[in-house]
């Protein structure tokens, strides 16, 4: 990352900071604004949009800044040109404004995230997304649209998918063929609900539905699907292996069938309870036998699988790296180069009666599990990112995977249009 801090230092010296527009001002967004404003020379958060402008103002004031308010593209443009932090309720006015170099999506909302991402791509803006929920649902199509428009759309450093991507690129640079990209979790229970997670959410000031998606397995499924789609990996079975393992990550090298991994061409997976945590890991082989003694000498063991890991992911602290990589170097930290390989499908968290309106990600009704895209398409399964607001046509038993045939979709959603376009663009 030395090239990144050098680029930012040069921008700071020349007085031309990267001007970031941010949509969403929740817990993660506030942390990002404070970090950029107090610790990242060569970059500034020029404008923030939030449906409640008071939250956007709070993000600035907590960073020691006094924002102005504007709700037209011209008003936002004028504030940006003067170097004055500006807040707005209208994300589309922010996107239309002049002077924004990069849009960061910190919403976590699938439908609204789709709308602003499409608008930003059409505007020709670089987009850094922290919206794994959207990325998993229609990310391959949005990346295709971005490439066609000549702009960068990328996942964010600091989230586990991009941390894995950095590690995968590092490992490949060593001549190692990665066969497993994994995520380390401390806890998982598919039946967690906003009720069970409310105390934790209140303690940390976070959205309870987001916290629930962390604990019920939906978020890790989204994250690993994103990695699979970016690197052409798959899942060995519905839900991945998802082992419980209290030992060190290095011990996972003995828990996979290497011939099976090679046959798959690489898989995504996760482990619960391993050390060090939280973090990510990559397991791979080196096809040059002459290098094996060197790898053993360097304490990576006898092979044939070698373990590499990053023992942390620092969320918003790492996002500025993505911004400068994308804006100054045209380098996406993480983006799918073609069609999807893995989806996350909605699975009943409880017995659901006919007529239920599904409450979506991190709710009471369903959790998401990773499934191969081929199976998802062949069985017409319902993506988790599509599920919110769908109405059940029939009763569904607990732990049953939902299909499109089981639901009536809400009318008029962009995400459904994009999903259909993605299926057409990337036939199985």
MIFINU-664526 format. One line per field, with one value per residue (C-alpha): residue number from 0; residue in one letter; z, x, y. Coordinates in Angstrom, 2 decimals. Layout:
residues N
torke <- [NUM / ...]
kedren <- [A / ...]
zz <- [Z / ...]
xx <- [X / ...]
yy <- [Y / ...]
This chain:
residues 428
torke <- [0 / 1 / 2 / 3 / 4 / 5 / 6 / 7 / 8 / 9 / 10 / 11 / 12 / 13 / 14 / 15 / 16 / 17 / 18 / 19 / 20 / 21 / 22 / 23 / 24 / 25 / 26 / 27 / 28 / 29 / 30 / 31 / 32 / 33 / 34 / 35 / 36 / 37 / 38 / 39 / 40 / 41 / 42 / 43 / 44 / 45 / 46 / 47 / 48 / 49 / 50 / 51 / 52 / 53 / 54 / 55 / 56 / 57 / 58 / 59 / 60 / 61 / 62 / 63 / 64 / 65 / 66 / 67 / 68 / 69 / 70 / 71 / 72 / 73 / 74 / 75 / 76 / 77 / 78 / 79 / 80 / 81 / 82 / 83 / 84 / 85 / 86 / 87 / 88 / 89 / 90 / 91 / 92 / 93 / 94 / 95 / 96 / 97 / 98 / 99 / 100 / 101 / 102 / 103 / 104 / 105 / 106 / 107 / 108 / 109 / 110 / 111 / 112 / 113 / 114 / 115 / 116 / 117 / 118 / 119 / 120 / 121 / 122 / 123 / 124 / 125 / 126 / 127 / 128 / 129 / 130 / 131 / 132 / 133 / 134 / 135 / 136 / 137 / 138 / 139 / 140 / 141 / 142 / 143 / 144 / 145 / 146 / 147 / 148 / 149 / 150 / 151 / 152 / 153 / 154 / 155 / 156 / 157 / 158 / 159 / 160 / 161 / 162 / 163 / 164 / 165 / 166 / 167 / 168 / 169 / 170 / 171 / 172 / 173 / 174 / 175 / 176 / 177 / 178 / 179 / 180 / 181 / 182 / 183 / 184 / 185 / 186 / 187 / 188 / 189 / 190 / 191 / 192 / 193 / 194 / 195 / 196 / 197 / 198 / 199 / 200 / 201 / 202 / 203 / 204 / 205 / 206 / 207 / 208 / 209 / 210 / 211 / 212 / 213 / 214 / 215 / 216 / 217 / 218 / 219 / 220 / 221 / 222 / 223 / 224 / 225 / 226 / 227 / 228 / 229 / 230 / 231 / 232 / 233 / 234 / 235 / 236 / 237 / 238 / 239 / 240 / 241 / 242 / 243 / 244 / 245 / 246 / 247 / 248 / 249 / 250 / 251 / 252 / 253 / 254 / 255 / 256 / 257 / 258 / 259 / 260 / 261 / 262 / 263 / 264 / 265 / 266 / 267 / 268 / 269 / 270 / 271 / 272 / 273 / 274 / 275 / 276 / 277 / 278 / 279 / 280 / 281 / 282 / 283 / 284 / 285 / 286 / 287 / 288 / 289 / 290 / 291 / 292 / 293 / 294 / 295 / 296 / 297 / 298 / 299 / 300 / 301 / 302 / 303 / 304 / 305 / 306 / 307 / 308 / 309 / 310 / 311 / 312 / 313 / 314 / 315 / 316 / 317 / 318 / 319 / 320 / 321 / 322 / 323 / 324 / 325 / 326 / 327 / 328 / 329 / 330 / 331 / 332 / 333 / 334 / 335 / 336 / 337 / 338 / 339 / 340 / 341 / 342 / 343 / 344 / 345 / 346 / 347 / 348 / 349 / 350 / 351 / 352 / 353 / 354 / 355 / 356 / 357 / 358 / 359 / 360 / 361 / 362 / 363 / 364 / 365 / 366 / 367 / 368 / 369 / 370 / 371 / 372 / 373 / 374 / 375 / 376 / 377 / 378 / 379 / 380 / 381 / 382 / 383 / 384 / 385 / 386 / 387 / 388 / 389 / 390 / 391 / 392 / 393 / 394 / 395 / 396 / 397 / 398 / 399 / 400 / 401 / 402 / 403 / 404 / 405 / 406 / 407 / 408 / 409 / 410 / 411 / 412 / 413 / 414 / 415 / 416 / 417 / 418 / 419 / 420 / 421 / 422 / 423 / 424 / 425 / 426 / 427]
kedren <- [X / X / X / X / X / X / X / X / X / X / X / X / X / X / X / X / X / X / X / X / X / X / X / X / X / X / X / X / X / X / X / X / X / X / X / X / X / X / X / X / X / X / X / X / X / X / X / X / X / X / X / X / X / X / X / X / X / X / X / X / X / X / X / X / X / X / X / X / X / X / X / X / X / X / X / X / X / X / X / X / X / X / X / X / X / X / X / X / X / X / X / X / X / X / X / X / X / X / X / X / X / X / X / X / X / X / X / X / X / X / X / X / X / X / X / X / X / X / X / X / X / X / X / X / X / X / X / X / X / X / X / X / X / X / X / X / X / X / X / X / X / X / X / X / X / X / X / X / X / X / X / X / X / X / X / X / X / X / X / X / X / X / X / X / X / X / X / X / X / X / X / X / X / X / X / X / X / X / X / X / X / X / X / X / X / X / X / X / X / X / X / X / X / X / X / X / X / X / X / X / X / X / X / X / X / X / X / X / X / X / X / X / X / X / X / X / X / X / X / X / X / X / X / X / X / X / X / X / X / X / X / X / X / X / X / X / X / X / X / X / X / X / X / X / X / X / X / X / X / X / X / X / X / X / X / X / X / X / X / X / X / X / X / X / X / X / X / X / X / X / X / X / X / X / X / X / X / X / X / X / X / X / X / X / X / X / X / X / X / X / X / X / X / X / X / X / X / X / X / X / X / X / X / X / X / X / X / X / X / X / X / X / X / X / X / X / X / X / X / X / X / X / X / X / X / X / X / X / X / X / X / X / X / X / X / X / X / X / X / X / X / X / X / X / X / X / X / X / X / X / X / X / X / X / X / X / X / X / X / X / X / X / X / X / X / X / X / X / X / X / X / X / X / X / X / X / X / X / X / X / X / X / X / X / X / X / X / X / X / X / X / X / X / X / X / X / X / X / X / X / X / X / X / X / X / X / X / X / X / X / X / X / X / X / X / X / X / X / X / X / X / X / X / X / X / X / X / X]
zz <- [0.00 / -0.07 / -3.49 / -1.97 / 0.83 / -1.58 / -3.91 / -1.06 / 0.25 / -3.20 / -3.42 / 0.00 / -0.99 / -4.22 / -2.53 / -4.67 / -2.33 / -3.60 / -2.99 / -1.67 / -1.79 / 0.70 / 0.80 / 4.23 / 7.61 / 10.05 / 12.43 / 9.73 / 7.75 / 10.79 / 11.49 / 7.90 / 7.91 / 11.14 / 9.87 / 6.56 / 8.17 / 10.95 / 9.59 / 5.78 / 4.16 / 0.45 / 0.76 / 2.14 / 2.50 / 0.34 / 0.67 / 2.56 / 1.69 / 4.18 / 4.23 / 7.63 / 7.10 / 10.85 / 10.75 / 7.98 / 10.03 / 13.04 / 10.99 / 10.19 / 13.64 / 15.30 / 12.98 / 14.11 / 10.96 / 10.47 / 7.43 / 5.29 / 3.82 / 0.13 / -1.67 / -5.31 / -7.50 / -8.06 / -4.34 / -3.58 / -6.44 / -5.07 / -1.58 / -2.93 / -5.02 / -1.91 / 0.11 / 2.51 / 3.83 / 2.64 / 3.62 / 1.61 / 1.79 / -1.96 / -2.96 / -6.62 / -6.31 / -4.77 / -7.65 / -10.19 / -8.50 / -9.94 / -8.18 / -6.67 / -7.55 / -5.93 / -4.47 / -1.43 / -0.75 / 2.98 / 2.93 / 3.05 / 1.30 / -1.79 / -3.70 / -2.83 / -3.28 / -6.77 / -7.64 / -6.54 / -8.03 / -11.44 / -11.27 / -10.33 / -13.13 / -15.62 / -14.28 / -14.84 / -11.15 / -9.52 / -6.98 / -3.85 / -2.36 / 1.21 / 0.22 / 0.17 / 0.07 / -3.28 / -4.61 / -4.11 / -5.66 / -8.89 / -8.58 / -11.77 / -13.85 / -12.17 / -12.75 / -16.41 / -16.70 / -15.04 / -17.43 / -20.37 / -19.05 / -18.46 / -14.70 / -11.67 / -9.37 / -6.49 / -3.13 / -0.18 / 1.57 / 5.20 / 4.50 / 4.52 / 0.76 / -0.29 / 2.45 / 0.93 / -2.53 / -1.44 / 0.08 / -3.01 / -5.23 / -2.89 / -2.87 / -6.63 / -6.84 / -4.93 / -7.59 / -5.29 / -6.73 / -4.29 / -3.72 / -0.66 / 0.23 / 3.73 / 6.36 / 10.13 / 12.28 / 16.03 / 16.26 / 14.10 / 14.79 / 11.86 / 14.11 / 15.67 / 15.35 / 16.00 / 19.43 / 20.43 / 18.97 / 20.28 / 23.37 / 21.29 / 18.69 / 21.37 / 23.06 / 19.86 / 18.35 / 15.26 / 13.14 / 14.73 / 11.39 / 10.22 / 13.45 / 13.05 / 9.53 / 10.97 / 13.44 / 11.37 / 8.63 / 5.95 / 5.89 / 5.67 / 2.84 / 1.00 / 1.58 / 0.34 / -2.69 / -3.62 / -3.42 / -5.48 / -8.16 / -8.32 / -8.55 / -10.32 / -7.25 / -6.21 / -3.10 / -2.38 / -1.15 / -0.18 / 2.77 / 2.31 / 4.76 / 7.61 / 10.09 / 13.81 / 14.67 / 17.82 / 16.70 / 14.51 / 10.90 / 9.80 / 10.91 / 8.17 / 5.64 / 6.86 / 6.58 / 2.82 / 0.02 / -2.33 / -5.36 / -4.70 / -4.40 / -7.69 / -9.37 / -8.20 / -9.37 / -5.94 / -3.32 / -0.80 / 2.77 / 6.37 / 9.79 / 13.20 / 16.25 / 14.69 / 15.69 / 14.93 / 14.68 / 13.14 / 9.88 / 6.55 / 5.10 / 1.79 / 1.31 / -1.80 / -3.50 / -5.25 / -8.43 / -8.52 / -6.31 / -6.14 / -4.15 / -1.52 / 0.64 / 0.64 / 1.80 / 4.57 / 5.59 / 5.78 / 8.29 / 6.00 / 6.60 / 4.31 / 2.03 / -0.25 / 1.08 / 2.47 / 4.78 / 4.44 / 6.56 / 7.57 / 11.27 / 11.13 / 8.94 / 9.88 / 8.10 / 7.56 / 8.40 / 5.14 / 2.82 / 1.83 / 0.34 / -2.01 / -2.96 / -3.99 / -5.71 / -7.82 / -8.48 / -9.05 / -10.38 / -11.90 / -9.67 / -8.23 / -4.88 / -5.70 / -8.67 / -10.60 / -14.09 / -15.60 / -14.55 / -11.12 / -9.72 / -6.31 / -5.03 / -1.57 / -1.39 / 1.11 / 3.64 / 6.12 / 9.67 / 11.03 / 9.71 / 7.49 / 6.73 / 3.33 / 3.04 / 5.02 / 3.76 / 4.12 / 6.27 / 4.45 / 5.55 / 9.29 / 10.14 / 11.74 / 8.61 / 6.72 / 6.61 / 3.59 / 2.52 / -0.29 / -3.30 / -6.70 / -9.35 / -11.60 / -8.94 / -8.15 / -11.77 / -12.41 / -9.35 / -9.72 / -6.13 / -4.52 / -3.88 / -0.34 / -1.69 / -3.57 / -0.65 / 1.28 / 0.67 / -1.20 / -0.22 / 0.25 / -1.99 / 0.15 / 3.55 / 3.82 / 6.45 / 8.60 / 6.88 / 3.42 / 0.65 / -1.01 / -4.75 / -7.04 / -7.42 / -3.69 / -3.73 / -5.35 / -5.94 / -4.92 / -7.98 / -9.57 / -8.08 / -9.97 / -8.36 / -10.00 / -13.38 / -12.83 / -11.71 / -14.87 / -16.96 / -15.21 / -15.95 / -19.60 / -19.81 / -18.21 / -19.21 / -17.41]
xx <- [0.00 / 3.04 / 2.02 / -1.32 / 0.08 / 2.57 / -0.25 / -2.27 / 0.75 / 1.33 / -2.31 / -2.09 / 1.07 / -0.53 / -3.78 / -6.01 / -7.63 / -9.85 / -13.41 / -15.63 / -19.40 / -20.95 / -24.48 / -25.49 / -24.42 / -24.92 / -22.42 / -19.92 / -20.38 / -19.72 / -16.53 / -15.40 / -16.06 / -14.13 / -11.23 / -10.87 / -11.32 / -8.77 / -6.26 / -6.21 / -4.34 / -5.08 / -8.77 / -11.90 / -15.54 / -17.00 / -20.70 / -22.94 / -26.46 / -28.77 / -32.55 / -32.39 / -30.01 / -29.47 / -27.53 / -25.31 / -24.74 / -23.83 / -21.20 / -19.51 / -19.84 / -18.38 / -15.39 / -15.04 / -16.55 / -19.45 / -21.50 / -23.82 / -27.09 / -28.06 / -30.71 / -30.00 / -27.13 / -26.12 / -26.11 / -24.02 / -21.64 / -21.12 / -20.33 / -17.91 / -16.12 / -15.66 / -14.37 / -17.32 / -18.72 / -22.30 / -25.21 / -28.30 / -31.35 / -31.22 / -28.65 / -29.39 / -28.64 / -25.29 / -24.59 / -25.50 / -23.31 / -19.99 / -16.70 / -17.25 / -14.45 / -15.83 / -19.13 / -19.08 / -22.25 / -22.56 / -26.30 / -26.56 / -29.94 / -30.51 / -33.19 / -31.97 / -28.37 / -29.24 / -30.80 / -27.86 / -25.27 / -26.97 / -27.24 / -23.57 / -22.42 / -24.56 / -22.99 / -19.50 / -18.55 / -16.15 / -18.14 / -16.79 / -19.47 / -19.72 / -23.08 / -22.39 / -26.11 / -26.46 / -23.13 / -24.12 / -27.56 / -26.72 / -23.03 / -21.95 / -24.41 / -23.49 / -19.80 / -20.58 / -22.41 / -19.51 / -16.98 / -19.17 / -19.28 / -15.53 / -15.76 / -14.61 / -17.07 / -15.32 / -15.85 / -14.16 / -10.91 / -11.61 / -14.63 / -13.74 / -14.32 / -11.74 / -9.33 / -9.58 / -9.10 / -5.89 / -4.66 / -5.59 / -3.68 / -0.68 / -0.75 / -1.00 / 2.01 / 3.99 / 3.20 / 0.70 / -2.59 / -5.36 / -7.93 / -9.84 / -10.78 / -12.17 / -13.74 / -13.30 / -16.39 / -16.68 / -20.33 / -23.23 / -26.85 / -29.25 / -32.24 / -31.06 / -33.56 / -33.70 / -35.09 / -32.10 / -29.63 / -31.17 / -28.92 / -25.75 / -27.02 / -27.89 / -24.52 / -22.65 / -25.15 / -25.70 / -28.67 / -30.22 / -31.13 / -27.53 / -26.31 / -28.80 / -27.53 / -24.02 / -25.08 / -27.57 / -25.05 / -26.53 / -23.69 / -20.90 / -22.81 / -23.02 / -19.34 / -18.16 / -20.44 / -18.86 / -15.38 / -16.48 / -17.92 / -14.75 / -12.35 / -14.37 / -14.72 / -17.75 / -19.25 / -18.73 / -22.30 / -25.24 / -24.16 / -20.43 / -18.68 / -18.78 / -16.82 / -16.56 / -12.86 / -11.30 / -7.70 / -5.44 / -6.27 / -3.10 / -4.70 / -7.32 / -4.73 / -5.42 / -9.21 / -9.75 / -9.41 / -6.95 / -8.10 / -11.66 / -10.54 / -8.68 / -11.72 / -13.85 / -11.25 / -11.33 / -14.02 / -15.16 / -15.80 / -15.84 / -14.89 / -16.43 / -14.20 / -10.73 / -7.74 / -6.77 / -10.12 / -11.62 / -9.82 / -9.64 / -7.55 / -6.41 / -5.23 / -3.28 / -0.73 / 2.54 / 2.92 / 6.73 / 8.09 / 11.46 / 9.82 / 8.29 / 11.45 / 11.69 / 8.09 / 8.70 / 11.88 / 9.84 / 7.52 / 4.55 / 4.68 / 5.21 / 2.21 / 0.58 / -1.78 / -0.21 / -1.99 / -2.01 / -4.14 / -4.87 / -5.80 / -8.00 / -10.29 / -10.46 / -13.66 / -13.89 / -10.21 / -9.19 / -11.81 / -9.65 / -7.16 / -9.89 / -10.83 / -7.32 / -6.68 / -9.78 / -9.49 / -5.74 / -4.81 / -7.98 / -7.54 / -10.58 / -9.99 / -12.73 / -15.06 / -16.65 / -15.12 / -18.03 / -21.18 / -22.08 / -20.77 / -22.46 / -25.72 / -27.25 / -30.73 / -33.50 / -34.23 / -37.12 / -36.04 / -39.37 / -42.56 / -44.03 / -47.75 / -49.16 / -49.62 / -46.47 / -44.71 / -41.03 / -39.09 / -35.79 / -32.16 / -31.57 / -35.23 / -37.46 / -38.48 / -35.42 / -31.67 / -29.40 / -27.24 / -24.70 / -25.62 / -24.03 / -25.48 / -26.18 / -28.39 / -30.04 / -31.02 / -31.98 / -34.25 / -35.48 / -34.47 / -35.18 / -32.09 / -31.92 / -31.39 / -34.70 / -36.70 / -37.69 / -41.33 / -42.16 / -45.51 / -45.72 / -48.22 / -48.13 / -46.95 / -43.23 / -41.66 / -38.71 / -35.32 / -36.91 / -35.23 / -37.67 / -38.20 / -39.64 / -42.68 / -43.38 / -43.72 / -45.28 / -42.70 / -43.36 / -44.17 / -41.89 / -38.51 / -35.31 / -33.49 / -35.88 / -35.27 / -31.52 / -31.67 / -33.60 / -31.09 / -28.23 / -29.77 / -30.08 / -26.58 / -24.97 / -26.89 / -25.95]
yy <- [0.00 / 2.29 / 3.59 / 4.64 / 6.78 / 8.34 / 9.33 / 10.82 / 12.74 / 14.19 / 15.27 / 16.92 / 18.80 / 19.98 / 21.01 / 18.80 / 16.27 / 13.50 / 14.71 / 11.94 / 11.95 / 9.56 / 8.15 / 6.85 / 8.19 / 5.36 / 3.82 / 2.86 / 6.04 / 8.25 / 6.36 / 6.82 / 10.57 / 11.03 / 8.92 / 10.74 / 14.16 / 13.65 / 11.13 / 11.02 / 13.88 / 14.22 / 13.30 / 14.94 / 14.01 / 16.76 / 15.87 / 13.46 / 12.42 / 10.78 / 10.45 / 12.14 / 15.08 / 15.38 / 12.11 / 13.50 / 16.66 / 14.51 / 12.68 / 15.99 / 17.55 / 14.45 / 14.93 / 18.54 / 20.08 / 22.51 / 21.54 / 23.59 / 22.36 / 22.15 / 20.15 / 20.92 / 19.82 / 23.46 / 24.20 / 21.11 / 21.96 / 25.47 / 24.18 / 21.56 / 24.20 / 26.34 / 23.40 / 23.58 / 20.27 / 19.92 / 17.68 / 16.86 / 14.68 / 14.05 / 11.43 / 11.99 / 15.69 / 14.74 / 12.38 / 15.08 / 17.71 / 18.87 / 18.26 / 14.79 / 12.36 / 9.20 / 8.02 / 5.73 / 3.70 / 3.01 / 2.26 / -1.54 / -1.15 / -3.28 / -1.32 / 2.17 / 1.06 / -0.17 / 3.17 / 5.28 / 2.93 / 2.96 / 6.75 / 7.11 / 4.80 / 6.73 / 9.94 / 8.50 / 8.45 / 6.03 / 3.99 / 2.32 / 0.12 / -1.10 / -2.60 / -6.34 / -7.05 / -5.29 / -6.55 / -10.17 / -9.69 / -7.84 / -7.00 / -8.80 / -6.79 / -3.48 / -4.23 / -4.98 / -1.66 / 0.15 / -1.37 / -0.40 / 3.17 / 3.25 / 3.72 / 1.76 / -0.02 / -1.75 / -3.34 / -1.69 / -2.54 / -3.35 / -5.51 / -9.20 / -9.73 / -7.13 / -8.24 / -11.71 / -10.22 / -8.48 / -11.72 / -13.72 / -11.31 / -11.48 / -15.27 / -15.50 / -13.20 / -15.83 / -18.41 / -20.12 / -21.38 / -20.45 / -23.19 / -21.93 / -18.36 / -18.29 / -16.07 / -16.49 / -16.03 / -16.06 / -17.08 / -18.21 / -19.17 / -19.14 / -18.50 / -15.24 / -12.37 / -8.64 / -9.45 / -11.58 / -9.07 / -5.85 / -5.56 / -5.90 / -3.43 / -0.89 / -1.28 / -0.47 / 1.95 / -0.17 / -1.17 / -4.26 / -5.84 / -5.51 / -7.09 / -9.93 / -10.62 / -10.93 / -13.60 / -15.63 / -16.40 / -14.16 / -11.63 / -14.21 / -15.86 / -12.53 / -11.87 / -15.25 / -15.13 / -11.80 / -13.33 / -16.32 / -14.06 / -11.98 / -14.94 / -17.65 / -19.88 / -21.90 / -23.52 / -27.23 / -27.54 / -25.34 / -23.21 / -23.99 / -26.33 / -23.81 / -25.93 / -25.31 / -25.30 / -23.89 / -24.32 / -22.21 / -21.41 / -23.22 / -26.50 / -26.12 / -27.27 / -30.82 / -30.57 / -30.33 / -32.88 / -31.23 / -33.23 / -32.11 / -28.51 / -28.73 / -30.27 / -27.34 / -24.84 / -23.20 / -22.72 / -20.14 / -21.21 / -20.02 / -21.36 / -20.63 / -20.24 / -20.50 / -18.37 / -15.67 / -13.97 / -12.01 / -12.41 / -14.17 / -16.96 / -18.42 / -21.97 / -22.82 / -25.05 / -24.37 / -26.36 / -26.16 / -28.98 / -27.24 / -24.43 / -26.74 / -26.97 / -23.17 / -22.82 / -25.33 / -23.52 / -20.30 / -22.00 / -22.67 / -26.42 / -29.41 / -28.78 / -29.62 / -26.92 / -23.77 / -21.33 / -17.55 / -15.27 / -11.70 / -11.61 / -8.50 / -6.46 / -2.82 / -1.81 / 1.96 / 2.56 / 0.89 / 2.39 / 5.42 / 2.95 / 1.76 / 5.30 / 6.31 / 2.96 / 3.49 / 7.22 / 7.56 / 4.12 / 2.65 / -0.38 / -2.10 / -3.79 / -6.29 / -6.55 / -9.44 / -9.71 / -11.64 / -13.48 / -14.83 / -18.11 / -18.07 / -16.59 / -16.27 / -17.76 / -17.02 / -19.77 / -19.83 / -18.99 / -20.25 / -21.86 / -19.14 / -19.04 / -18.09 / -14.35 / -13.48 / -10.37 / -11.27 / -8.83 / -9.34 / -9.33 / -9.58 / -10.07 / -12.65 / -14.55 / -15.77 / -16.18 / -16.46 / -19.39 / -19.57 / -21.68 / -22.16 / -19.89 / -22.87 / -24.46 / -21.13 / -20.68 / -24.30 / -24.43 / -20.83 / -20.04 / -16.67 / -14.53 / -13.17 / -9.66 / -9.90 / -11.29 / -8.17 / -7.26 / -10.46 / -12.02 / -15.79 / -17.54 / -20.68 / -21.84 / -22.63 / -24.86 / -23.78 / -24.24 / -24.60 / -22.62 / -20.26 / -20.05 / -17.43 / -19.66 / -19.28 / -15.48 / -12.46 / -9.74 / -6.15 / -4.02 / -1.47 / -2.34 / -1.59 / -4.52 / -7.00 / -5.38 / -5.58 / -9.20 / -10.15 / -8.20 / -10.00 / -13.40 / -12.42 / -10.94 / -14.01 / -17.14 / -20.36]
